[in-house]
Each structure stands twice: as C-alpha cells, then as structure tokens.
Amino acid sequence: MQHYTSVLDILGDKWTLVVVRDFFRNKHRYGEFLASPEGIPTNILADRLKRLEAVGIIKRELYQDNPPRAQYFLTSRGAELAPVLRALVKWGVQYLPSVTLPEKYSPPEIRD
C-alpha cells in the first residue's frame, strides 16, 4: 500500500497530470506550460516542476545563463509514464462516456 500512496502523493493531483501530459505534447519551457488551456497558476507550476525533478521524472537544463532560463525534459523514468496516461485516457473514454469536456481539454494521442 505504501507504493500506491507514494505514487498518488507525486502524481495524484490535477496539475501534476496536466504538466506530465504537456511533456508528451513536446512542451519544455516554463512559458509553454503556462500557455496550456487549463491555466495553471505560476506558483503551482513552479512547485510541480520542482517535485517532478526531485523524484527523477524530469530533468532541468539551463539554455541561457544570464538571466538563467531553463527547459525541462522527461527522463527515461518519466517517459515510462506514457502507457499509464494512455490507460487513464482509455479508461475515461470507456467508463465516463457521458462526461464531455470542451475540445480544448481533450487529450491528444500520447506518444512515446
């Protein structure tokens, strides 16, 4: 049970899943994540990026020194979340068909 709760502590909130999903949409920079239609608040985005980096799901790389600017990439551990996200989307389509979201929220195909 401990592993289950640990996973949920890291990935079990709306905003973390939105950020992880956006990595599979080839977003890598802070501003790209902010531009997502869900409108993640800046303080929450900064927190989620730090959490994901701390557990090895993403890595941070500076692309500019002055002022410092970073971009983020999935690690191999993070890339292994692709089938998990696909399974969640598939489950939602199958068992929550009456829930309709505006098109801007519909998930794209998640690529490996």
A tleap script that builds the chain and sets N, CA, C and O, in Angstrom:
source leaprc.protein.ff14SB
mol = sequence {
  NMET GLN HIE TYR THR SER VAL LEU ASP ILE
  LEU GLY ASP LYS TRP THR LEU VAL VAL VAL
  ARG ASP PHE PHE ARG ASN LYS HIE ARG TYR
  GLY GLU PHE LEU ALA SER PRO GLU GLY ILE
  PRO THR ASN ILE LEU ALA ASP ARG LEU LYS
  ARG LEU GLU ALA VAL GLY ILE ILE LYS ARG
  GLU LEU TYR GLN ASP ASN PRO PRO ARG ALA
  GLN TYR PHE LEU THR SER ARG GLY ALA GLU
  LEU ALA PRO VAL LEU ARG ALA LEU VAL LYS
  TRP GLY VAL GLN TYR LEU PRO SER VAL THR
  LEU PRO GLU LYS TYR SER PRO PRO GLU ILE
  ARG CASP
}
set mol.1.N position { 0.819 -1.196 0.000 }
set mol.1.CA position { 0.000 0.000 0.000 }
set mol.1.C position { 0.864 1.261 0.000 }
set mol.1.O position { 0.443 2.305 -0.499 }
set mol.2.N position { 2.058 1.164 0.553 }
set mol.2.CA position { 2.921 2.341 0.632 }
set mol.2.C position { 3.286 2.866 -0.752 }
set mol.2.O position { 3.306 4.078 -0.964 }
set mol.3.N position { 3.578 1.965 -1.706 }
set mol.3.CA position { 3.931 2.416 -3.054 }
set mol.3.C position { 2.756 3.139 -3.705 }
set mol.3.O position { 2.939 4.141 -4.395 }
set mol.4.N position { 1.548 2.622 -3.480 }
set mol.4.CA position { 0.347 3.237 -4.040 }
set mol.4.C position { 0.201 4.669 -3.543 }
set mol.4.O position { -0.032 5.586 -4.330 }
set mol.5.N position { 0.340 4.854 -2.238 }
set mol.5.CA position { 0.176 6.207 -1.702 }
set mol.5.C position { 1.330 7.110 -2.121 }
set mol.5.O position { 1.133 8.309 -2.317 }
set mol.6.N position { 2.532 6.551 -2.263 }
set mol.6.CA position { 3.662 7.356 -2.725 }
set mol.6.C position { 3.432 7.863 -4.140 }
set mol.6.O position { 3.702 9.025 -4.441 }
set mol.7.N position { 2.932 6.990 -5.006 }
set mol.7.CA position { 2.639 7.386 -6.389 }
set mol.7.C position { 1.580 8.476 -6.398 }
set mol.7.O position { 1.712 9.468 -7.114 }
set mol.8.N position { 0.535 8.296 -5.610 }
set mol.8.CA position { -0.526 9.306 -5.571 }
set mol.8.C position { -0.034 10.624 -4.982 }
set mol.8.O position { -0.485 11.692 -5.395 }
set mol.9.N position { 0.880 10.558 -4.028 }
set mol.9.CA position { 1.449 11.794 -3.480 }
set mol.9.C position { 2.143 12.605 -4.568 }
set mol.9.O position { 2.104 13.835 -4.547 }
set mol.10.N position { 2.774 11.925 -5.511 }
set mol.10.CA position { 3.525 12.608 -6.561 }
set mol.10.C position { 2.651 12.960 -7.761 }
set mol.10.O position { 2.704 14.085 -8.257 }
set mol.11.N position { 1.851 12.007 -8.230 }
set mol.11.CA position { 1.118 12.184 -9.488 }
set mol.11.C position { -0.385 12.370 -9.322 }
set mol.11.O position { -1.092 12.567 -10.310 }
set mol.12.N position { -0.877 12.311 -8.109 }
set mol.12.CA position { -2.312 12.207 -7.901 }
set mol.12.C position { -3.113 13.492 -7.858 }
set mol.12.O position { -4.244 13.485 -7.373 }
set mol.13.N position { -2.576 14.579 -8.341 }
set mol.13.CA position { -3.393 15.791 -8.382 }
set mol.13.C position { -3.538 16.272 -9.821 }
set mol.13.O position { -2.749 15.916 -10.697 }
set mol.14.N position { -4.545 17.075 -10.041 }
set mol.14.CA position { -4.871 17.556 -11.388 }
set mol.14.C position { -3.679 18.217 -12.063 }
set mol.14.O position { -3.373 17.916 -13.217 }
set mol.15.N position { -3.017 19.096 -11.368 }
set mol.15.CA position { -1.993 19.901 -12.023 }
set mol.15.C position { -0.775 19.089 -12.426 }
set mol.15.O position { -0.190 19.341 -13.479 }
set mol.16.N position { -0.385 18.126 -11.614 }
set mol.16.CA position { 0.775 17.309 -11.973 }
set mol.16.C position { 0.491 16.522 -13.236 }
set mol.16.O position { 1.352 16.433 -14.112 }
set mol.17.N position { -0.689 15.952 -13.349 }
set mol.17.CA position { -1.030 15.196 -14.556 }
set mol.17.C position { -1.089 16.103 -15.780 }
set mol.17.O position { -0.718 15.683 -16.875 }
set mol.18.N position { -1.546 17.327 -15.613 }
set mol.18.CA position { -1.561 18.281 -16.734 }
set mol.18.C position { -0.131 18.574 -17.183 }
set mol.18.O position { 0.147 18.598 -18.382 }
set mol.19.N position { 0.768 18.795 -16.243 }
set mol.19.CA position { 2.165 19.078 -16.588 }
set mol.19.C position { 2.798 17.873 -17.276 }
set mol.19.O position { 3.464 18.023 -18.301 }
set mol.20.N position { 2.597 16.682 -16.721 }
set mol.20.CA position { 3.165 15.476 -17.336 }
set mol.20.C position { 2.591 15.281 -18.733 }
set mol.20.O position { 3.326 14.954 -19.666 }
set mol.21.N position { 1.290 15.478 -18.884 }
set mol.21.CA position { 0.675 15.367 -20.209 }
set mol.21.C position { 1.337 16.319 -21.202 }
set mol.21.O position { 1.586 15.963 -22.353 }
set mol.22.N position { 1.616 17.535 -20.734 }
set mol.22.CA position { 2.213 18.529 -21.625 }
set mol.22.C position { 3.617 18.149 -22.082 }
set mol.22.O position { 4.034 18.542 -23.172 }
set mol.23.N position { 4.342 17.402 -21.283 }
set mol.23.CA position { 5.641 16.903 -21.757 }
set mol.23.C position { 5.447 16.020 -22.986 }
set mol.23.O position { 6.260 16.051 -23.910 }
set mol.24.N position { 4.382 15.242 -22.999 }
set mol.24.CA position { 4.100 14.382 -24.147 }
set mol.24.C position { 3.546 15.181 -25.330 }
set mol.24.O position { 3.393 14.644 -26.427 }
set mol.25.N position { 3.251 16.443 -25.106 }
set mol.25.CA position { 2.871 17.361 -26.187 }
set mol.25.C position { 4.065 18.211 -26.615 }
set mol.25.O position { 3.908 19.246 -27.263 }
set mol.26.N position { 5.242 17.761 -26.246 }
set mol.26.CA position { 6.512 18.413 -26.606 }
set mol.26.C position { 6.674 19.818 -26.034 }
set mol.26.O position { 7.274 20.684 -26.670 }
set mol.27.N position { 6.147 20.041 -24.853 }
set mol.27.CA position { 6.390 21.306 -24.160 }
set mol.27.C position { 7.600 21.113 -23.252 }
set mol.27.O position { 7.739 20.081 -22.596 }
set mol.28.N position { 8.477 22.124 -23.222 }
set mol.28.CA position { 9.701 22.001 -22.440 }
set mol.28.C position { 10.031 23.242 -21.619 }
set mol.28.O position { 10.812 23.170 -20.671 }
set mol.29.N position { 9.449 24.364 -21.973 }
set mol.29.CA position { 9.793 25.616 -21.293 }
set mol.29.C position { 8.625 26.104 -20.442 }
set mol.29.O position { 7.459 25.835 -20.731 }
set mol.30.N position { 8.978 26.827 -19.390 }
set mol.30.CA position { 8.012 27.315 -18.415 }
set mol.30.C position { 6.825 28.004 -19.086 }
set mol.30.O position { 5.674 27.711 -18.763 }
set mol.31.N position { 7.096 28.909 -20.007 }
set mol.31.CA position { 6.033 29.640 -20.696 }
set mol.31.C position { 5.129 28.739 -21.511 }
set mol.31.O position { 3.938 29.019 -21.651 }
set mol.32.N position { 5.677 27.661 -22.050 }
set mol.32.CA position { 4.860 26.713 -22.817 }
set mol.32.C position { 3.865 26.003 -21.905 }
set mol.32.O position { 2.719 25.772 -22.291 }
set mol.33.N position { 4.305 25.659 -20.697 }
set mol.33.CA position { 3.383 25.025 -19.747 }
set mol.33.C position { 2.302 26.014 -19.311 }
set mol.33.O position { 1.136 25.645 -19.173 }
set mol.34.N position { 2.690 27.265 -19.096 }
set mol.34.CA position { 1.712 28.287 -18.699 }
set mol.34.C position { 0.669 28.534 -19.777 }
set mol.34.O position { -0.455 28.927 -19.466 }
set mol.35.N position { 1.019 28.312 -21.031 }
set mol.35.CA position { 0.101 28.573 -22.144 }
set mol.35.C position { -0.961 27.489 -22.317 }
set mol.35.O position { -1.849 27.636 -23.157 }
set mol.36.N position { -0.892 26.416 -21.550 }
set mol.36.CA position { -1.908 25.363 -21.664 }
set mol.36.C position { -3.279 25.921 -21.317 }
set mol.36.O position { -3.387 26.814 -20.478 }
set mol.37.N position { -4.323 25.409 -21.949 }
set mol.37.CA position { -5.661 25.988 -21.763 }
set mol.37.C position { -6.205 25.882 -20.341 }
set mol.37.O position { -7.117 26.624 -19.978 }
set mol.38.N position { -5.668 24.982 -19.540 }
set mol.38.CA position { -6.171 24.836 -18.168 }
set mol.38.C position { -5.804 26.014 -17.286 }
set mol.38.O position { -6.444 26.240 -16.259 }
set mol.39.N position { -4.779 26.769 -17.671 }
set mol.39.CA position { -4.403 27.965 -16.919 }
set mol.39.C position { -3.773 27.682 -15.566 }
set mol.39.O position { -4.206 28.228 -14.552 }
set mol.40.N position { -2.763 26.840 -15.543 }
set mol.40.CA position { -2.096 26.519 -14.278 }
set mol.40.C position { -1.475 27.776 -13.669 }
set mol.40.O position { -0.771 28.511 -14.362 }
set mol.41.N position { -1.724 28.031 -12.396 }
set mol.41.CA position { -1.110 29.189 -11.737 }
set mol.41.C position { 0.417 29.040 -11.670 }
set mol.41.O position { 0.931 27.928 -11.550 }
set mol.42.N position { 1.125 30.153 -11.748 }
set mol.42.CA position { 2.588 30.114 -11.804 }
set mol.42.C position { 3.215 29.452 -10.579 }
set mol.42.O position { 4.184 28.705 -10.709 }
set mol.43.N position { 2.671 29.720 -9.395 }
set mol.43.CA position { 3.254 29.124 -8.190 }
set mol.43.C position { 3.073 27.608 -8.172 }
set mol.43.O position { 3.949 26.881 -7.701 }
set mol.44.N position { 1.952 27.138 -8.678 }
set mol.44.CA position { 1.710 25.696 -8.719 }
set mol.44.C position { 2.598 25.046 -9.771 }
set mol.44.O position { 3.145 23.968 -9.535 }
set mol.45.N position { 2.750 25.685 -10.928 }
set mol.45.CA position { 3.626 25.139 -11.960 }
set mol.45.C position { 5.054 25.008 -11.434 }
set mol.45.O position { 5.683 23.963 -11.603 }
set mol.46.N position { 5.563 26.052 -10.804 }
set mol.46.CA position { 6.927 26.003 -10.265 }
set mol.46.C position { 7.069 24.862 -9.261 }
set mol.46.O position { 8.068 24.142 -9.273 }
set mol.47.N position { 6.080 24.699 -8.401 }
set mol.47.CA position { 6.108 23.625 -7.405 }
set mol.47.C position { 6.093 22.247 -8.062 }
set mol.47.O position { 6.864 21.369 -7.675 }
set mol.48.N position { 5.223 22.053 -9.049 }
set mol.48.CA position { 5.123 20.735 -9.696 }
set mol.48.C position { 6.391 20.390 -10.465 }
set mol.48.O position { 6.818 19.235 -10.461 }
set mol.49.N position { 6.998 21.369 -11.120 }
set mol.49.CA position { 8.254 21.102 -11.824 }
set mol.49.C position { 9.345 20.699 -10.832 }
set mol.49.O position { 10.120 19.781 -11.102 }
set mol.50.N position { 9.408 21.373 -9.693 }
set mol.50.CA position { 10.405 21.022 -8.672 }
set mol.50.C position { 10.161 19.618 -8.128 }
set mol.50.O position { 11.106 18.849 -7.947 }
set mol.51.N position { 8.907 19.282 -7.867 }
set mol.51.CA position { 8.577 17.941 -7.356 }
set mol.51.C position { 8.950 16.855 -8.356 }
set mol.51.O position { 9.556 15.845 -7.997 }
set mol.52.N position { 8.579 17.076 -9.617 }
set mol.52.CA position { 8.865 16.079 -10.650 }
set mol.52.C position { 10.367 15.911 -10.846 }
set mol.52.O position { 10.844 14.804 -11.098 }
set mol.53.N position { 11.103 16.997 -10.731 }
set mol.53.CA position { 12.560 16.907 -10.840 }
set mol.53.C position { 13.143 16.167 -9.631 }
set mol.53.O position { 14.055 15.354 -9.780 }
set mol.54.N position { 12.624 16.445 -8.451 }
set mol.54.CA position { 13.147 15.833 -7.224 }
set mol.54.C position { 13.013 14.312 -7.221 }
set mol.54.O position { 13.840 13.619 -6.628 }
set mol.55.N position { 11.987 13.794 -7.874 }
set mol.55.CA position { 11.793 12.334 -7.895 }
set mol.55.C position { 12.313 11.693 -9.176 }
set mol.55.O position { 12.117 10.498 -9.398 }
set mol.56.N position { 12.974 12.483 -10.020 }
set mol.56.CA position { 13.620 11.918 -11.195 }
set mol.56.C position { 12.726 11.672 -12.389 }
set mol.56.O position { 13.087 10.899 -13.276 }
set mol.57.N position { 11.559 12.312 -12.436 }
set mol.57.CA position { 10.659 12.155 -13.581 }
set mol.57.C position { 11.055 13.109 -14.704 }
set mol.57.O position { 10.890 12.798 -15.883 }
set mol.58.N position { 11.577 14.266 -14.327 }
set mol.58.CA position { 12.061 15.231 -15.324 }
set mol.58.C position { 13.461 15.690 -14.939 }
set mol.58.O position { 13.899 15.514 -13.802 }
set mol.59.N position { 14.151 16.280 -15.905 }
set mol.59.CA position { 15.441 16.915 -15.627 }
set mol.59.C position { 15.377 18.348 -16.134 }
set mol.59.O position { 14.689 18.655 -17.107 }
set mol.60.N position { 16.101 19.201 -15.458 }
set mol.60.CA position { 16.140 20.635 -15.768 }
set mol.60.C position { 17.487 20.952 -16.394 }
set mol.60.O position { 18.531 20.546 -15.884 }
set mol.61.N position { 17.457 21.688 -17.513 }
set mol.61.CA position { 18.690 22.085 -18.185 }
set mol.61.C position { 18.634 23.574 -18.494 }
set mol.61.O position { 17.650 24.064 -19.049 }
set mol.62.N position { 19.681 24.283 -18.138 }
set mol.62.CA position { 19.766 25.701 -18.480 }
set mol.62.C position { 20.079 25.843 -19.958 }
set mol.62.O position { 20.963 25.168 -20.486 }
set mol.63.N position { 19.346 26.728 -20.620 }
set mol.63.CA position { 19.658 27.021 -22.017 }
set mol.63.C position { 20.156 28.455 -22.175 }
set mol.63.O position { 20.569 28.860 -23.262 }
set mol.64.N position { 20.115 29.215 -21.091 }
set mol.64.CA position { 20.615 30.598 -21.085 }
set mol.64.C position { 21.115 30.892 -19.681 }
set mol.64.O position { 20.468 30.540 -18.695 }
set mol.65.N position { 22.271 31.540 -19.595 }
set mol.65.CA position { 22.860 31.817 -18.282 }
set mol.65.C position { 22.421 33.135 -17.666 }
set mol.65.O position { 22.198 33.206 -16.457 }
set mol.66.N position { 22.292 34.180 -18.478 }
set mol.66.CA position { 22.013 35.492 -17.925 }
set mol.66.C position { 20.920 36.191 -18.710 }
set mol.66.O position { 21.175 36.638 -19.828 }
set mol.67.N position { 19.722 36.302 -18.176 }
set mol.67.CA position { 19.260 35.699 -16.935 }
set mol.67.C position { 19.114 34.186 -17.103 }
set mol.67.O position { 18.948 33.697 -18.220 }
set mol.68.N position { 19.176 33.454 -16.002 }
set mol.68.CA position { 19.070 32.000 -16.118 }
set mol.68.C position { 17.688 31.576 -16.626 }
set mol.68.O position { 16.657 31.991 -16.096 }
set mol.69.N position { 17.698 30.755 -17.646 }
set mol.69.CA position { 16.456 30.212 -18.206 }
set mol.69.C position { 16.651 28.718 -18.409 }
set mol.69.O position { 17.694 28.259 -18.875 }
set mol.70.N position { 15.615 27.978 -18.045 }
set mol.70.CA position { 15.724 26.520 -18.097 }
set mol.70.C position { 14.655 25.926 -18.993 }
set mol.70.O position { 13.616 26.532 -19.260 }
set mol.71.N position { 14.943 24.746 -19.436 }
set mol.71.CA position { 13.942 23.922 -20.099 }
set mol.71.C position { 13.972 22.564 -19.410 }
set mol.71.O position { 14.952 22.200 -18.760 }
set mol.72.N position { 12.902 21.840 -19.562 }
set mol.72.CA position { 12.720 20.592 -18.831 }
set mol.72.C position { 12.463 19.462 -19.813 }
set mol.72.O position { 11.849 19.651 -20.863 }
set mol.73.N position { 12.946 18.289 -19.449 }
set mol.73.CA position { 12.779 17.111 -20.292 }
set mol.73.C position { 12.417 15.914 -19.430 }
set mol.73.O position { 12.847 15.808 -18.282 }
set mol.74.N position { 11.624 15.016 -19.994 }
set mol.74.CA position { 11.335 13.768 -19.303 }
set mol.74.C position { 12.601 12.929 -19.235 }
set mol.74.O position { 13.369 12.870 -20.195 }
set mol.75.N position { 12.812 12.289 -18.111 }
set mol.75.CA position { 13.866 11.294 -18.002 }
set mol.75.C position { 13.305 9.980 -18.542 }
set mol.75.O position { 12.134 9.914 -18.916 }
set mol.76.N position { 14.119 8.950 -18.586 }
set mol.76.CA position { 13.594 7.651 -19.024 }
set mol.76.C position { 12.499 7.185 -18.073 }
set mol.76.O position { 11.531 6.556 -18.502 }
set mol.77.N position { 12.645 7.484 -16.800 }
set mol.77.CA position { 11.613 7.147 -15.811 }
set mol.77.C position { 10.306 7.881 -16.132 }
set mol.77.O position { 9.224 7.297 -16.058 }
set mol.78.N position { 10.415 9.148 -16.483 }
set mol.78.CA position { 9.231 9.923 -16.834 }
set mol.78.C position { 8.587 9.455 -18.119 }
set mol.78.O position { 7.361 9.420 -18.225 }
set mol.79.N position { 9.406 9.091 -19.106 }
set mol.79.CA position { 8.872 8.619 -20.390 }
set mol.79.C position { 8.060 7.344 -20.218 }
set mol.79.O position { 7.156 7.067 -21.006 }
set mol.80.N position { 8.382 6.572 -19.195 }
set mol.80.CA position { 7.637 5.339 -18.944 }
set mol.80.C position { 6.223 5.603 -18.439 }
set mol.80.O position { 5.450 4.662 -18.265 }
set mol.81.N position { 5.875 6.851 -18.204 }
set mol.81.CA position { 4.501 7.191 -17.817 }
set mol.81.C position { 3.553 7.218 -19.018 }
set mol.81.O position { 2.338 7.265 -18.826 }
set mol.82.N position { 4.069 7.191 -20.241 }
set mol.82.CA position { 3.210 7.248 -21.437 }
set mol.82.C position { 2.126 6.175 -21.419 }
set mol.82.O position { 0.957 6.515 -21.605 }
set mol.83.N position { 2.448 4.894 -21.204 }
set mol.83.CA position { 1.371 3.900 -21.199 }
set mol.83.C position { 0.395 4.081 -20.036 }
set mol.83.O position { -0.775 3.717 -20.144 }
set mol.84.N position { 0.870 4.636 -18.940 }
set mol.84.CA position { -0.009 4.900 -17.796 }
set mol.84.C position { -1.034 5.964 -18.175 }
set mol.84.O position { -2.224 5.808 -17.897 }
set mol.85.N position { -0.581 7.043 -18.806 }
set mol.85.CA position { -1.503 8.104 -19.220 }
set mol.85.C position { -2.464 7.613 -20.294 }
set mol.85.O position { -3.648 7.952 -20.278 }
set mol.86.N position { -1.952 6.812 -21.232 }
set mol.86.CA position { -2.847 6.247 -22.256 }
set mol.86.C position { -3.922 5.385 -21.602 }
set mol.86.O position { -5.085 5.437 -22.000 }
set mol.87.N position { -3.540 4.595 -20.603 }
set mol.87.CA position { -4.506 3.738 -19.908 }
set mol.87.C position { -5.558 4.577 -19.185 }
set mol.87.O position { -6.736 4.220 -19.186 }
set mol.88.N position { -5.151 5.678 -18.571 }
set mol.88.CA position { -6.119 6.554 -17.899 }
set mol.88.C position { -7.110 7.152 -18.888 }
set mol.88.O position { -8.311 7.204 -18.623 }
set mol.89.N position { -6.595 7.606 -20.037 }
set mol.89.CA position { -7.474 8.175 -21.066 }
set mol.89.C position { -8.424 7.105 -21.586 }
set mol.89.O position { -9.621 7.354 -21.727 }
set mol.90.N position { -7.905 5.927 -21.870 }
set mol.90.CA position { -8.740 4.824 -22.373 }
set mol.90.C position { -9.823 4.470 -21.358 }
set mol.90.O position { -10.978 4.262 -21.730 }
set mol.91.N position { -9.458 4.401 -20.087 }
set mol.91.CA position { -10.427 4.094 -19.048 }
set mol.91.C position { -11.515 5.172 -19.004 }
set mol.91.O position { -12.701 4.857 -18.900 }
set mol.92.N position { -11.114 6.424 -19.083 }
set mol.92.CA position { -12.083 7.516 -19.058 }
set mol.92.C position { -13.055 7.469 -20.220 }
set mol.92.O position { -14.252 7.697 -20.047 }
set mol.93.N position { -12.539 7.172 -21.407 }
set mol.93.CA position { -13.402 7.068 -22.590 }
set mol.93.C position { -14.389 5.918 -22.422 }
set mol.93.O position { -15.558 6.036 -22.787 }
set mol.94.N position { -13.913 4.814 -21.872 }
set mol.94.CA position { -14.764 3.632 -21.726 }
set mol.94.C position { -15.795 3.776 -20.613 }
set mol.94.O position { -16.954 3.403 -20.796 }
set mol.95.N position { -15.398 4.307 -19.474 }
set mol.95.CA position { -16.274 4.293 -18.308 }
set mol.95.C position { -16.894 5.641 -17.956 }
set mol.95.O position { -17.780 5.706 -17.104 }
set mol.96.N position { -16.455 6.687 -18.580 }
set mol.96.CA position { -17.030 8.006 -18.329 }
set mol.96.C position { -17.480 8.655 -19.633 }
set mol.96.O position { -17.194 9.830 -19.868 }
set mol.97.N position { -18.181 7.904 -20.485 }
set mol.97.CA position { -18.531 8.463 -21.798 }
set mol.97.C position { -19.485 9.647 -21.714 }
set mol.97.O position { -19.539 10.459 -22.637 }
set mol.98.N position { -20.234 9.757 -20.626 }
set mol.98.CA position { -21.190 10.860 -20.520 }
set mol.98.C position { -20.511 12.165 -20.112 }
set mol.98.O position { -21.126 13.229 -20.178 }
set mol.99.N position { -19.257 12.089 -19.693 }
set mol.99.CA position { -18.524 13.288 -19.316 }
set mol.99.C position { -17.916 13.873 -20.577 }
set mol.99.O position { -17.043 13.270 -21.201 }
set mol.100.N position { -18.390 15.057 -20.942 }
set mol.100.CA position { -17.835 15.700 -22.133 }
set mol.100.C position { -17.090 16.956 -21.711 }
set mol.100.O position { -17.562 17.737 -20.885 }
set mol.101.N position { -15.951 17.122 -22.284 }
set mol.101.CA position { -15.122 18.286 -21.999 }
set mol.101.C position { -15.063 19.165 -23.228 }
set mol.101.O position { -15.198 18.672 -24.348 }
set mol.102.N position { -14.866 20.449 -23.040 }
set mol.102.CA position { -14.637 21.296 -24.206 }
set mol.102.C position { -13.455 20.745 -24.997 }
set mol.102.O position { -12.535 20.168 -24.418 }
set mol.103.N position { -13.477 20.921 -26.306 }
set mol.103.CA position { -12.441 20.342 -27.158 }
set mol.103.C position { -11.031 20.745 -26.753 }
set mol.103.O position { -10.094 19.960 -26.899 }
set mol.104.N position { -10.874 21.969 -26.242 }
set mol.104.CA position { -9.525 22.406 -25.870 }
set mol.104.C position { -8.924 21.551 -24.760 }
set mol.104.O position { -7.707 21.552 -24.575 }
set mol.105.N position { -9.759 20.818 -24.017 }
set mol.105.CA position { -9.261 19.957 -22.954 }
set mol.105.C position { -9.097 18.509 -23.392 }
set mol.105.O position { -8.558 17.698 -22.638 }
set mol.106.N position { -9.543 18.173 -24.573 }
set mol.106.CA position { -9.477 16.770 -24.976 }
set mol.106.C position { -8.022 16.352 -25.139 }
set mol.106.O position { -7.215 17.079 -25.718 }
set mol.107.N position { -7.701 15.175 -24.624 }
set mol.107.CA position { -6.299 14.753 -24.651 }
set mol.107.C position { -5.859 14.347 -26.043 }
set mol.107.O position { -6.607 13.693 -26.770 }
set mol.108.N position { -4.655 14.728 -26.414 }
set mol.108.CA position { -4.123 14.276 -27.694 }
set mol.108.C position { -3.617 12.856 -27.539 }
set mol.108.O position { -3.570 12.317 -26.433 }
set mol.109.N position { -3.247 12.271 -28.627 }
set mol.109.CA position { -2.583 10.982 -28.541 }
set mol.109.C position { -1.293 11.193 -27.753 }
set mol.109.O position { -0.552 12.145 -27.996 }
set mol.110.N position { -1.045 10.321 -26.836 }
set mol.110.CA position { 0.183 10.405 -26.051 }
set mol.110.C position { 1.216 9.532 -26.735 }
set mol.110.O position { 1.037 8.323 -26.880 }
set mol.111.N position { 2.288 10.160 -27.145 }
set mol.111.CA position { 3.330 9.452 -27.883 }
set mol.111.C position { 4.459 9.055 -26.947 }
set mol.111.O position { 4.732 9.721 -25.948 }
set mol.112.N position { 5.095 7.971 -27.292 }
set mol.112.CA position { 6.258 7.519 -26.511 }
set mol.112.C position { 7.433 8.429 -26.746 }
set mol.112.O position { 8.504 8.214 -26.178 }
savepdb mol mol.pdb
quit
